Amino acid sequence: MISIFFPEKTLLKMLKVGITEADVYDVFNKGEHGVTPNSKVAIRKYNGYEIGCFYANTNKVSFDYIIISVWKSERR
């Protein structure tokens, strides 16, 4: 089972931009994934906006992840 950890800094950013933990789980499970030089990214497009998150593995054996940063933006 996948375990996702939200640091306090990430939770504050989520509150500021209007993203819930359920939103992040949805992006993580159903979004498009990619790789950046320092972390991994997941993005999901919704009607009129998109939500994304940067994440990293904390334990590759038990599939534990930490959400580094999140964002929400309007779609063009």
C-alpha positions as CSV (number, residue, x, y, z in Angstrom):
1,M,0.0,0.0,0.0
2,I,1.2,3.5,-0.8
3,S,1.8,5.8,2.1
4,I,2.1,9.6,1.5
5,F,3.5,12.0,4.0
6,F,2.6,15.7,4.0
7,P,5.2,18.0,5.8
8,E,3.8,21.0,7.6
9,K,5.2,23.4,4.9
10,T,3.3,21.4,2.2
11,L,0.1,21.4,4.3
12,L,0.2,25.2,4.7
13,K,0.7,25.6,0.9
14,M,-2.2,23.3,0.3
15,L,-4.4,25.4,2.6
16,K,-3.3,28.6,0.9
17,V,-4.1,27.4,-2.7
18,G,-7.2,25.4,-1.8
19,I,-6.0,21.8,-2.3
20,T,-7.0,18.9,0.0
21,E,-5.2,15.8,0.8
22,A,-7.8,13.9,-1.3
23,D,-6.9,16.1,-4.2
24,V,-3.2,15.2,-3.9
25,Y,-4.1,11.5,-3.6
26,D,-6.1,11.8,-6.8
27,V,-3.3,13.5,-8.6
28,F,-0.8,10.9,-7.4
29,N,-2.9,7.9,-8.3
30,K,-4.5,9.1,-11.6
31,G,-2.3,11.9,-12.8
32,E,0.6,11.9,-15.4
33,H,4.0,11.3,-13.8
34,G,7.4,12.6,-14.9
35,V,10.9,13.0,-13.6
36,T,12.8,16.2,-12.9
37,P,16.5,16.4,-12.0
38,N,15.8,16.5,-8.2
39,S,12.4,14.9,-7.8
40,K,9.4,13.3,-9.5
41,V,6.3,15.2,-10.5
42,A,2.6,14.3,-10.9
43,I,0.1,16.5,-12.7
44,R,-3.6,16.0,-13.3
45,K,-5.8,18.2,-15.5
46,Y,-9.3,19.0,-14.5
47,N,-12.0,21.1,-16.1
48,G,-10.5,24.6,-16.1
49,Y,-7.5,24.0,-13.8
50,E,-4.7,21.6,-13.0
51,I,-3.1,20.4,-9.8
52,G,0.5,19.2,-9.6
53,C,2.9,18.0,-6.9
54,F,6.6,17.2,-6.6
55,Y,7.3,14.1,-4.6
56,A,10.2,11.8,-3.6
57,N,10.5,8.2,-2.4
58,T,11.4,7.8,1.2
59,N,11.4,4.0,1.1
60,K,11.5,2.1,-2.2
61,V,10.6,-1.2,-0.5
62,S,7.4,-0.1,1.2
63,F,6.5,2.6,-1.3
64,D,6.5,5.6,1.1
65,Y,6.4,9.0,-0.5
66,I,6.8,12.6,0.7
67,I,5.1,15.4,-1.0
68,I,7.7,18.2,-1.5
69,S,5.5,20.9,-3.1
70,V,2.1,21.4,-4.6
71,W,0.4,23.9,-7.0
72,K,-2.9,24.7,-8.6
73,S,-3.1,26.7,-11.8
74,E,-5.7,27.7,-14.4
75,R,-5.6,25.8,-17.7
76,R,-5.2,27.8,-20.8
